[in-house]
Amino acid sequence: MKIIFTKTSKEEHVFSCIRKDGSSTWKHVDAFFILHDLGHYAVETILQLKNAFLGMVAAGTNINDFDLPKEQRDFVLTNETIFAEHLVNLVVIDYTQGKMDNLPEIFAAVYDDKNESGLLHYVTEEKLEKIRMTYSELMAQWKLIPVSASLNLLFEE
């Protein structure tokens, strides 16, 4: 799936995805969601999550449908999606507010694996460092993108 982050102004941007079948989905987003969705890319690609947010979008879920109240969605969030969401939020905090030395412990305390998915073992210091490096590189690239230009990424399904 091709992922495109386009700067349309200093405050608003467009996040779009073009799936392998040629279908697409997109959404206007603010600066926070650029931080957040680039975090999804870093987390999901480094941990090779195929059924989290980006995997669900690649499989046909409309980006805007994630904003719907739970009872109005025609899909259920996967265990990987919930796992990734918690980790992405902490990665963004780690990036914006300073490196947390105990991020794996904080994540284990925040992510309540009620479904016993076994996903917690993915969060090692080595993988976290790769996520941090990838995320920092993505943010550096984004900051250099001028208005009306795009950052293009590929998500392997």
Secondary structure, 3 states (H helix, E strand, C coil): CEEEEEECCCCEEEEEEECCCCCEEEEEEEHHHHHHHHHHHHHHHHCCCCCCHHHHHHCCCCHHHHHCCHHHCCCCCCHHHHHHHHHHHHHHHHHHHCCCCCHHHHHHHHCCCCCCCCHHHHCCHHHHHHHHHHHHHHHHHHHHCCCCCEEEEECCC
